[in-house]
Amino acid sequence: MDYLNAFWVGGLICALAQILLDRTKMMPGRVMVSLVVLGCILGFVQIFKPLQEYAGAGVSVPLLGFGNTLWNGVKEAVDKEGFIGIFLGGFKASAAGISGALIFGYIASWIFEPKMKG
């Protein structure tokens, strides 16, 4: 049942993002940023954790999960370090994920040859 919940919730998130891309004039970057901000908001109003317990990776893997990671990092850093935590917390919490994306993206650029159409 866990797989089914992750599948339908994650699929719903992706479908809603695709509808925004197809039916509105929003650029892809704005849709992606909107998902990250929504993840922060869901963490702030304490809805993200129960949703994650229900849907697991269906919620935490898309950009909503990244937004929630940023929110948790900022919240912890502000509690520990005060005002400066607003600027440090998100970087500390998401450093491993961002570094992994950069490193694996760089490795993939060595392995695969881009086919740019010009």
For each residue, the residues with C-beta under 8 A, 3 or more apart:
1: 4 5
2: 5 6 56
3: 6 7
4: 1 7 8
5: 1 2 8 9 54 55 56 58
6: 2 3 9 10 55 56 57 58 59
7: 3 4 10 11 58
8: 4 5 11 12 58
9: 5 6 12 13 51 54 55 58 59
10: 6 7 13 14 55 57 58 59 61 62
11: 7 8 14 15 58
12: 8 9 15 16
13: 9 10 16 17 35 58 59 62 64
14: 10 11 17 18 62
15: 11 12 18 19
16: 12 13 19 20
17: 13 14 20 21 31 32 35
18: 14 15 21 22
19: 15 16 22 23
20: 16 17 23 24 26 31 34
21: 17 18 24 26 28 31
22: 18 19
23: 19 20
24: 20 21
25:
26: 20 21 30 31 34
27: 30 31
28: 21 31 32
29: 32 33
30: 26 27 33 34
31: 17 20 21 26 27 28 34 35
32: 17 28 29 35 36 63
33: 29 30 36 37
34: 20 26 30 31 37 38
35: 13 17 31 32 38 39 62 63 64 67
36: 32 33 39 40 63 64 66 67 70
37: 33 34 40 41 67
38: 34 35 41 42 64 67
39: 35 36 42 43 48 63 64 65 66 67 68 69 70 71
40: 36 37 43 44 67 68 70 71
41: 37 38 44 45 67
42: 38 39 45 47 48 51 64 67 68
43: 39 40 46 47 48 49 67 68 71 72 75
44: 40 41 71
45: 41 42
46: 43 49 50
47: 42 43 50 51
48: 39 42 43 51 52 59 64 68 71
49: 43 46 52 53
50: 46 47 53 54
51: 9 42 47 48 54 55 59
52: 48 49 55 56 59 60 65 68
53: 49 50 56
54: 5 9 50 51 59
55: 5 6 9 10 51 52 58 59
56: 2 5 6 52 53 59 60
57: 6 10 60 61
58: 5 6 7 8 9 10 11 13 55 61 62
59: 6 9 10 13 48 51 52 54 55 56 62 64 65
60: 52 56 57 64 65 68
61: 10 57 58 65
62: 10 13 14 35 58 59 65
63: 32 35 36 39 66 67
64: 13 35 36 38 39 42 48 59 60 67 68
65: 39 52 59 60 61 62 68 69
66: 36 39 63 69 70 94 97
67: 35 36 37 38 39 40 41 42 43 63 64 70 71
68: 39 40 42 43 48 52 60 64 65 71 72
69: 39 65 66 72 73 93 94 97
70: 36 39 40 66 67 73 74 89 90 93 94
71: 39 40 43 44 48 67 68 74 75
72: 43 68 69 75 76 93
73: 69 70 76 77 89 90 91 92 93 94
74: 70 71 77 78 85 86 89 90 93
75: 43 71 72 78 79 89
76: 72 73 79 80 85 89 93
77: 73 74 80 81 84 85 86 88 89 92 93
78: 74 75 81 82 83 85 86 89
79: 75 76 85
80: 76 77 85
81: 77 78 84 85 88
82: 78 85
83: 78 86
84: 77 81 87 88
85: 74 76 77 78 79 80 81 82 88 89
86: 74 77 78 83 89
87: 84 91
88: 77 81 84 85 91 92
89: 70 73 74 75 76 77 78 85 86 92 93
90: 70 73 74 93 94
91: 73 87 88 94 95
92: 73 77 88 89 95
93: 69 70 72 73 74 76 77 89 90
94: 66 69 70 73 90 91 97 98
95: 91 92 98 99
96: 99 100
97: 66 69 94 100 101
98: 94 95 101 102
99: 95 96 102 103
100: 96 97 103 104
101: 97 98 104 105
102: 98 99 105 106
103: 99 100 106 107
104: 100 101 107 108
105: 101 102 108 109
106: 102 103 109 110
107: 103 104 110 111
108: 104 105 111 112
109: 105 106 112 114
110: 106 107
111: 107 108
112: 108 109
113:
114: 109
115:
116:
117:
118:
